[in-house]
């Protein structure tokens, strides 16, 4: 008995239109996978802790050291002192406008009140996350870059927590590091001296060597170098210095005003009016 073989089923061939449609679907799927992968990578990058720059690390280390040194030398301690932190940074053209928009905001991220001076070259206002005053000044500019000075001040009228001060300076430093990772910084603390022998006490505390000393009437200023700090500047005769101490006798109140600056004191030695005698 003859049994015919089963016919081989014919393969269904896709038309050119169907093949093009299938290829397009494959490309879209591949692009979707790439997009999801890129989004995931960016999300992970945002979550990962950012490595601090050398300039940020130097500021945080030296500020913490200054807090600890001055705490036992000031009548009100470091919490009741007047603090001033200064940054100098160079960024691209438009950096000041960008920085003002990012720093002058309230807790909800909305623009906070601020005042413009010097034809808009200086902007001042409250730094709400810190409880102090912030100032941003345009020092120099050309078509490609801007040199900025940022100044953060406390009044000394209310106690300042160490962690709050460190966090505030870290937040500002992080913004500035995006403009230039090699910004420079300095700091100053002021208050009324607790002891008569303040300079010898600080010298022993910091294991510092004197680099220069100046005395005029009621003011004594001495510059030092210590290995305990990470910042330093070059001074005369090839020496290095990284902190300065000044004592100023107030003849009206009979108080001795103490100022300590790293790496040197910027501004006046004479202090503030916020702290009561």
C-alpha positions in Angstrom: 0.0 0.0 0.0 1.4 3.4 -1.0 1.4 6.1 1.6 2.3 9.5 0.1 4.9 11.5 2.0 3.7 14.5 3.9 4.3 17.6 2.0 7.0 19.8 3.5 5.3 22.9 4.9 6.3 26.0 3.1 8.1 28.7 5.1 6.2 31.9 5.4 8.5 34.6 4.2 8.0 38.1 5.6 7.4 40.9 3.2 9.8 43.8 2.9 7.4 46.0 4.8 7.1 43.4 7.6 10.8 43.0 7.8 11.3 46.8 8.1 8.7 47.0 10.8 10.4 44.2 12.7 13.8 45.8 12.4 12.4 49.1 13.6 10.8 47.5 16.7 14.1 45.9 17.5 15.9 49.2 17.3 13.3 50.9 19.5 13.6 48.1 22.1 17.4 48.4 22.1 17.2 52.2 22.6 14.7 51.7 25.4 17.1 49.4 27.2 19.9 51.9 26.8 17.8 54.7 28.1 16.7 52.8 31.2 20.3 51.7 31.8 21.6 55.3 31.5 18.8 56.6 33.8 19.7 53.9 36.4 23.4 54.8 36.2 22.6 58.5 36.7 20.3 57.7 39.7 23.0 55.6 41.2 25.6 58.3 40.7 23.4 60.9 42.4 23.0 58.6 45.4 26.7 57.8 45.7 28.6 60.1 48.1 30.7 62.7 46.2 34.4 62.6 46.9 35.4 65.9 48.5 38.1 68.0 46.7 41.3 68.8 48.5 40.2 72.4 49.0 37.0 71.3 50.7 38.9 68.9 53.0 41.5 71.6 54.0 38.7 74.0 54.9 36.8 71.5 57.0 39.9 70.3 58.8 41.2 73.7 59.6 37.8 75.1 60.6 37.3 72.3 63.1 40.8 72.9 64.5 40.2 76.6 64.9 36.9 75.9 66.7 38.7 73.6 69.2 41.6 76.0 69.8 39.5 79.1 70.3 36.9 77.5 72.5 39.1 77.7 75.6 40.5 81.2 74.8 37.3 83.1 74.4 35.1 84.3 77.2 31.9 83.2 75.4 33.6 80.1 73.9 33.5 79.3 70.2 29.7 79.1 70.3 29.3 82.8 71.2 32.1 84.1 69.0 31.8 86.0 65.7 32.8 83.8 62.7 33.8 84.8 59.2 34.5 82.3 56.4 35.8 83.6 53.0 36.2 81.8 49.7 37.9 83.0 46.5 37.0 81.1 43.3 37.3 81.5 39.6 34.6 80.1 37.3 33.2 80.5 33.8 31.3 83.6 32.7 27.9 83.7 34.4 29.1 81.9 37.5 27.9 84.7 39.9 24.4 84.6 38.6 24.3 80.8 38.9 25.8 80.9 42.4 23.3 83.5 43.6 20.4 81.4 42.4 21.6 78.3 44.1 22.7 79.8 47.4 20.0 82.4 48.1 17.1 80.0 48.7 14.9 79.2 51.6 14.2 75.8 53.2 11.6 75.0 50.5 14.0 75.8 47.7 12.4 79.2 46.8 14.4 82.3 46.1 15.1 84.2 49.3 15.3 88.0 49.7 18.6 89.6 48.9 20.0 93.0 48.2 22.3 94.1 45.3 25.1 96.7 45.8 27.8 98.2 43.6 25.7 98.0 40.4 24.9 94.4 41.0 28.5 93.3 41.5 27.8 92.4 45.2 24.7 90.5 46.5 24.0 90.1 50.2 21.3 88.3 52.1 20.5 85.8 54.8 21.8 82.2 54.4 18.7 80.5 55.8 20.3 77.1 56.2 22.9 78.6 58.5 21.3 81.5 60.3 24.0 83.9 59.1 24.7 86.5 56.4 26.1 85.6 53.0 27.7 87.9 50.5 28.8 87.2 46.9 31.0 89.7 45.1 32.2 89.9 41.5 35.9 90.8 41.9 37.0 90.5 38.2 35.4 89.4 35.0 36.1 89.0 31.3 34.3 87.4 28.4 35.2 83.9 29.5 35.6 83.8 33.3 34.6 85.5 36.6 36.6 85.8 39.9 34.2 85.7 42.9 34.6 86.3 46.6 32.1 84.6 48.9 31.8 85.7 52.5 29.8 84.0 55.3 29.4 85.8 58.6 27.7 85.2 62.0 26.7 88.0 64.3 27.6 86.4 67.6 24.3 87.4 69.0 23.1 83.8 69.2 25.0 80.7 70.1 26.4 78.8 67.1 26.7 75.0 67.0 29.9 73.6 65.7 28.2 71.1 63.4 25.9 73.8 61.9 28.9 75.9 61.0 30.8 72.9 59.5 27.7 71.9 57.5 27.1 75.4 56.2 30.7 75.8 55.0 30.5 72.3 53.5 27.3 73.2 51.5 28.9 76.4 50.1 32.2 74.7 49.4 30.4 71.9 47.4 28.7 74.5 45.2 32.0 76.3 44.7 33.9 73.1 43.9 31.6 72.7 40.9 32.9 76.0 39.6 36.5 75.3 40.4 37.8 72.4 42.6 40.9 74.5 43.5 39.2 77.4 45.3 41.0 79.1 48.2 39.6 79.9 51.6 40.3 81.7 54.9 38.6 82.0 58.2 38.5 84.3 61.2 37.0 84.1 64.7 36.6 87.0 67.1 35.6 87.5 70.7 36.7 88.7 74.1 39.8 87.0 75.5 39.3 84.9 78.6 43.0 84.9 79.7 45.7 87.5 79.9 48.3 85.1 78.5 46.3 84.1 75.4 49.1 84.0 72.9 51.4 81.8 75.0 48.5 79.4 75.7 47.6 79.1 72.0 51.3 78.6 71.1 51.5 75.6 73.5 48.2 74.3 72.3 49.1 74.3 68.7 52.8 73.5 69.1 53.5 76.5 66.8 56.6 78.5 66.0 56.5 82.2 65.7 57.1 83.7 62.2 56.5 87.4 62.8 55.4 89.6 65.6 54.0 93.2 65.6 53.1 95.4 68.5 51.7 98.9 68.4 50.1 100.6 71.4 47.2 98.4 72.5 47.5 95.9 69.7 49.7 92.8 69.5 49.7 90.7 66.4 51.7 87.5 66.0 51.9 85.1 63.0 52.7 81.4 63.4 53.2 78.2 61.6 52.0 74.8 62.9 51.9 71.3 61.4 48.5 70.8 62.8 46.9 72.8 60.0 46.7 71.9 56.3 46.7 75.3 54.8 49.7 77.6 54.6 51.0 80.7 52.7 54.4 81.9 51.9 55.7 84.9 53.8 59.0 86.8 53.8 62.4 85.1 54.0 61.1 81.9 52.5 59.0 81.0 55.5 55.5 79.6 55.7 52.6 80.8 58.0 49.2 79.4 58.6 47.6 81.2 61.5 47.7 84.7 63.1 46.6 85.9 66.5 45.8 89.5 67.4 45.0 91.1 70.8 43.4 94.5 70.9 42.8 96.4 74.1 39.5 98.3 74.1 40.1 101.3 76.4 36.4 102.0 76.7 35.3 98.7 78.0 38.7 97.5 79.4 38.1 94.2 77.4 40.8 92.6 75.4 39.5 91.6 71.9 40.9 88.4 70.5 41.0 87.6 66.8 42.4 84.4 65.3 42.7 84.0 61.5 43.7 81.1 59.2 46.0 81.4 57.4 46.1 85.2 58.3 43.6 87.7 59.6 41.7 89.6 57.0 39.8 92.8 57.9 39.9 94.6 61.2 41.4 93.4 64.5 38.9 95.4 66.4 35.8 93.4 67.0 32.1 93.5 67.0 29.5 95.1 69.1 27.2 92.1 69.4 28.9 90.6 72.4 28.2 92.3 75.8 31.2 93.3 77.9 
